[in-house]
Amino acid sequence: TLPQLAKRRWRDAASTSQRILKIDPKSELGRTRLAFALYQLGRYEQSRKHYALVLRDYPSKLDLRAGLGWCLVRLKRHAEAARELRAVLFAAPRHASALEGLKAAEGAVAPGR
């Protein structure tokens, strides 16, 4: 799936990842790449579910938690997004994706919006 992701072939990457998960339902790599591809396809709820599943087994993976946070931002679940992204920033205060996501989440719930 990595070449497909690198070429931004999101549908192909999602399809390959789904095949991997049929063989090995616990595959961290398969589930992570599927979550990322689904996010890129704008299928945020499906992506969120896959990020949440992989985080059950790997709760300390900060990039996965940031991905979950971004899904929640896109789903307009801003309070949940902020909570996930703050958890990333607690462990890694300079995590660029989490910083940007938190700014988007907090900006969406700012007074007057």
DRENPA-3360 file (N, C-alpha, C; in nm, 2 decimals, always signed):
BEGIN
1 = TLPQLAKR = +0.08/-0.12/+0.00/+0.00/+0.00/+0.00/+0.08/+0.13/+0.00 ~ +0.21/+0.12/+0.05/+0.29/+0.24/+0.05/+0.31/+0.31/-0.08 ~ +0.34/+0.23/-0.19/+0.35/+0.30/-0.32/+0.21/+0.37/-0.36 ~ +0.10/+0.30/-0.33/-0.03/+0.36/-0.36/-0.05/+0.49/-0.28 ~ -0.01/+0.49/-0.16/-0.03/+0.61/-0.07/+0.06/+0.72/-0.13 ~ +0.19/+0.68/-0.16/+0.28/+0.78/-0.21/+0.23/+0.85/-0.34 ~ +0.16/+0.77/-0.42/+0.11/+0.82/-0.55/-0.03/+0.88/-0.53 ~ -0.08/+0.89/-0.41/-0.21/+0.94/-0.38/-0.32/+0.87/-0.44;
9 = RWRDAAST = -0.30/+0.74/-0.45/-0.41/+0.65/-0.51/-0.49/+0.59/-0.39 ~ -0.57/+0.68/-0.34/-0.64/+0.65/-0.21/-0.73/+0.53/-0.22 ~ -0.81/+0.52/-0.33/-0.90/+0.41/-0.34/-0.83/+0.28/-0.35 ~ -0.72/+0.28/-0.43/-0.64/+0.15/-0.44/-0.58/+0.12/-0.30 ~ -0.53/+0.22/-0.23/-0.47/+0.19/-0.10/-0.57/+0.14/+0.00 ~ -0.69/+0.19/-0.01/-0.80/+0.14/+0.08/-0.83/+0.00/+0.05 ~ -0.84/-0.03/-0.08/-0.88/-0.16/-0.13/-0.77/-0.26/-0.08 ~ -0.64/-0.23/-0.10/-0.53/-0.32/-0.06/-0.53/-0.34/+0.09;
17 = SQRILKID = -0.56/-0.23/+0.16/-0.56/-0.24/+0.31/-0.67/-0.33/+0.35 ~ -0.79/-0.32/+0.29/-0.90/-0.41/+0.33/-0.87/-0.55/+0.30 ~ -0.80/-0.58/+0.19/-0.75/-0.72/+0.17/-0.66/-0.77/+0.27 ~ -0.57/-0.68/+0.31/-0.47/-0.72/+0.42/-0.55/-0.75/+0.55 ~ -0.65/-0.67/+0.58/-0.73/-0.70/+0.70/-0.81/-0.82/+0.70 ~ -0.85/-0.87/+0.58/-0.92/-1.00/+0.56/-0.82/-1.11/+0.60 ~ -0.70/-1.10/+0.57/-0.60/-1.20/+0.60/-0.56/-1.19/+0.75 ~ -0.53/-1.07/+0.79/-0.49/-1.04/+0.93/-0.57/-0.93/+0.99;
25 = PKSELGRT = -0.68/-0.96/+1.05/-0.77/-0.85/+1.11/-0.70/-0.76/+1.21 ~ -0.59/-0.81/+1.27/-0.52/-0.73/+1.38/-0.40/-0.65/+1.32 ~ -0.39/-0.65/+1.19/-0.27/-0.58/+1.13/-0.27/-0.43/+1.16 ~ -0.18/-0.39/+1.23/-0.17/-0.24/+1.26/-0.14/-0.17/+1.14 ~ -0.05/-0.21/+1.05/-0.02/-0.14/+0.93/-0.14/-0.13/+0.84 ~ -0.21/-0.25/+0.82/-0.33/-0.25/+0.73/-0.44/-0.16/+0.78 ~ -0.46/-0.16/+0.91/-0.57/-0.07/+0.97/-0.53/+0.07/+0.96 ~ -0.40/+0.10/+0.99/-0.36/+0.24/+0.99/-0.36/+0.30/+0.85;
33 = RLAFALYQ = -0.32/+0.22/+0.75/-0.32/+0.27/+0.61/-0.46/+0.28/+0.56 ~ -0.55/+0.19/+0.60/-0.69/+0.20/+0.56/-0.75/+0.33/+0.62 ~ -0.72/+0.36/+0.75/-0.78/+0.48/+0.81/-0.73/+0.60/+0.74 ~ -0.60/+0.61/+0.70/-0.55/+0.72/+0.64/-0.61/+0.74/+0.50 ~ -0.62/+0.63/+0.42/-0.67/+0.64/+0.29/-0.82/+0.68/+0.29 ~ -0.90/+0.63/+0.39/-1.04/+0.67/+0.40/-1.05/+0.82/+0.43 ~ -0.96/+0.87/+0.52/-0.96/+1.01/+0.55/-0.94/+1.09/+0.42 ~ -0.84/+1.05/+0.35/-0.81/+1.13/+0.22/-0.92/+1.12/+0.12;
41 = LGRYEQSR = -1.00/+1.02/+0.13/-1.12/+1.01/+0.04/-1.24/+1.08/+0.10 ~ -1.22/+1.15/+0.22/-1.33/+1.22/+0.28/-1.44/+1.13/+0.35 ~ -1.40/+1.01/+0.37/-1.49/+0.92/+0.44/-1.45/+0.92/+0.59 ~ -1.48/+1.03/+0.66/-1.43/+1.06/+0.79/-1.48/+0.97/+0.90 ~ -1.61/+0.93/+0.89/-1.66/+0.84/+0.99/-1.60/+0.70/+0.98 ~ -1.59/+0.65/+0.87/-1.52/+0.52/+0.85/-1.37/+0.53/+0.89 ~ -1.31/+0.63/+0.86/-1.17/+0.65/+0.90/-1.16/+0.66/+1.05 ~ -1.25/+0.73/+1.11/-1.25/+0.75/+1.26/-1.26/+0.61/+1.33;
49 = KHYALVLR = -1.35/+0.53/+1.27/-1.37/+0.39/+1.33/-1.24/+0.31/+1.32 ~ -1.17/+0.32/+1.21/-1.05/+0.24/+1.20/-0.94/+0.30/+1.29 ~ -0.93/+0.43/+1.30/-0.83/+0.48/+1.39/-0.86/+0.44/+1.53 ~ -0.99/+0.44/+1.57/-1.03/+0.40/+1.71/-0.99/+0.26/+1.73 ~ -1.02/+0.17/+1.63/-0.99/+0.03/+1.65/-0.84/+0.00/+1.67 ~ -0.76/+0.07/+1.59/-0.61/+0.04/+1.60/-0.56/+0.10/+1.73 ~ -0.62/+0.21/+1.78/-0.57/+0.27/+1.90/-0.61/+0.19/+2.02 ~ -0.70/+0.10/+2.01/-0.73/+0.01/+2.12/-0.61/-0.08/+2.15;
57 = DYPSKLDL = -0.54/-0.12/+2.05/-0.42/-0.21/+2.06/-0.29/-0.13/+2.08 ~ -0.29/+0.00/+2.03/-0.17/+0.08/+2.03/-0.20/+0.22/+2.08 ~ -0.25/+0.23/+2.20/-0.29/+0.36/+2.25/-0.19/+0.47/+2.26 ~ -0.06/+0.44/+2.26/+0.04/+0.54/+2.27/+0.09/+0.59/+2.14 ~ +0.03/+0.54/+2.03/+0.08/+0.59/+1.89/+0.02/+0.73/+1.87 ~ +0.10/+0.83/+1.88/+0.06/+0.97/+1.87/+0.01/+1.01/+1.74 ~ +0.07/+0.96/+1.63/+0.02/+1.00/+1.50/-0.12/+0.94/+1.47 ~ -0.14/+0.82/+1.52/-0.28/+0.76/+1.51/-0.38/+0.84/+1.59;
65 = RAGLGWCL = -0.35/+0.89/+1.71/-0.44/+0.97/+1.79/-0.46/+1.10/+1.72 ~ -0.36/+1.16/+1.66/-0.38/+1.28/+1.58/-0.47/+1.26/+1.47 ~ -0.45/+1.15/+1.40/-0.54/+1.11/+1.29/-0.69/+1.10/+1.33 ~ -0.71/+1.04/+1.45/-0.84/+1.03/+1.50/-0.90/+1.17/+1.53 ~ -0.81/+1.26/+1.59/-0.85/+1.39/+1.62/-0.89/+1.47/+1.50 ~ -0.82/+1.45/+1.39/-0.85/+1.52/+1.26/-0.99/+1.47/+1.21 ~ -1.01/+1.34/+1.22/-1.14/+1.29/+1.18/-1.25/+1.35/+1.25 ~ -1.23/+1.37/+1.38/-1.33/+1.43/+1.47/-1.35/+1.58/+1.43;
73 = VRLKRHAE = -1.25/+1.65/+1.39/-1.26/+1.79/+1.35/-1.34/+1.79/+1.22 ~ -1.32/+1.70/+1.13/-1.39/+1.70/+1.00/-1.54/+1.66/+1.02 ~ -1.56/+1.58/+1.13/-1.70/+1.54/+1.16/-1.77/+1.65/+1.25 ~ -1.70/+1.76/+1.27/-1.76/+1.87/+1.36/-1.78/+1.82/+1.50 ~ -1.71/+1.73/+1.55/-1.72/+1.69/+1.68/-1.60/+1.75/+1.76 ~ -1.60/+1.88/+1.77/-1.49/+1.96/+1.80/-1.44/+1.94/+1.95 ~ -1.53/+1.92/+2.04/-1.49/+1.90/+2.18/-1.41/+1.76/+2.19 ~ -1.46/+1.66/+2.12/-1.39/+1.53/+2.12/-1.26/+1.54/+2.05;
81 = AARELRAV = -1.25/+1.62/+1.94/-1.13/+1.63/+1.87/-1.03/+1.70/+1.96 ~ -1.07/+1.81/+2.02/-0.98/+1.88/+2.11/-0.92/+1.79/+2.22 ~ -1.00/+1.71/+2.28/-0.96/+1.62/+2.38/-0.85/+1.52/+2.33 ~ -0.87/+1.46/+2.21/-0.77/+1.37/+2.15/-0.64/+1.44/+2.12 ~ -0.66/+1.56/+2.06/-0.54/+1.63/+2.02/-0.46/+1.69/+2.13 ~ -0.53/+1.73/+2.24/-0.46/+1.77/+2.36/-0.38/+1.65/+2.42 ~ -0.43/+1.53/+2.41/-0.36/+1.41/+2.46/-0.23/+1.39/+2.39 ~ -0.24/+1.42/+2.26/-0.11/+1.41/+2.18/-0.01/+1.51/+2.22;
89 = LFAAPRHA = -0.06/+1.63/+2.24/+0.02/+1.74/+2.28/+0.08/+1.73/+2.42 ~ +0.01/+1.66/+2.50/+0.06/+1.64/+2.64/+0.19/+1.56/+2.63 ~ +0.19/+1.46/+2.54/+0.30/+1.37/+2.52/+0.41/+1.43/+2.43 ~ +0.37/+1.51/+2.34/+0.46/+1.57/+2.24/+0.41/+1.71/+2.21 ~ +0.46/+1.81/+2.29/+0.41/+1.94/+2.28/+0.43/+2.01/+2.14 ~ +0.52/+1.96/+2.06/+0.55/+2.02/+1.93/+0.49/+1.94/+1.81 ~ +0.40/+1.85/+1.84/+0.35/+1.76/+1.73/+0.27/+1.85/+1.64 ~ +0.32/+1.87/+1.52/+0.27/+1.97/+1.42/+0.13/+1.94/+1.38;
97 = SALEGLKA = +0.09/+1.82/+1.35/-0.04/+1.79/+1.31/-0.14/+1.81/+1.42 ~ -0.11/+1.77/+1.54/-0.19/+1.79/+1.66/-0.21/+1.94/+1.69 ~ -0.10/+2.02/+1.68/-0.12/+2.17/+1.70/-0.21/+2.23/+1.60 ~ -0.20/+2.19/+1.47/-0.28/+2.25/+1.37/-0.43/+2.20/+1.39 ~ -0.45/+2.07/+1.42/-0.58/+2.02/+1.45/-0.65/+2.09/+1.56 ~ -0.58/+2.11/+1.67/-0.63/+2.17/+1.79/-0.68/+2.32/+1.76 ~ -0.59/+2.38/+1.68/-0.63/+2.52/+1.64/-0.76/+2.52/+1.56 ~ -0.77/+2.42/+1.47/-0.89/+2.41/+1.39/-1.01/+2.37/+1.48;
105 = AEGAVAPG = -1.00/+2.28/+1.57/-1.11/+2.24/+1.66/-1.15/+2.36/+1.75 ~ -1.05/+2.43/+1.80/-1.09/+2.54/+1.89/-1.14/+2.66/+1.82 ~ -1.09/+2.68/+1.70/-1.14/+2.79/+1.62/-1.29/+2.77/+1.57 ~ -1.32/+2.64/+1.56/-1.46/+2.61/+1.51/-1.56/+2.63/+1.62 ~ -1.52/+2.63/+1.75/-1.61/+2.65/+1.86/-1.59/+2.79/+1.92 ~ -1.51/+2.87/+1.86/-1.49/+3.01/+1.92/-1.62/+3.09/+1.92 ~ -1.64/+3.17/+2.02/-1.76/+3.26/+2.02/-1.78/+3.33/+1.89 ~ -1.90/+3.34/+1.85/-1.93/+3.41/+1.73/-1.92/+3.33/+1.60;
113 = R = -1.90/+3.20/+1.61/-1.89/+3.11/+1.50/-2.01/+3.03/+1.49;
% end
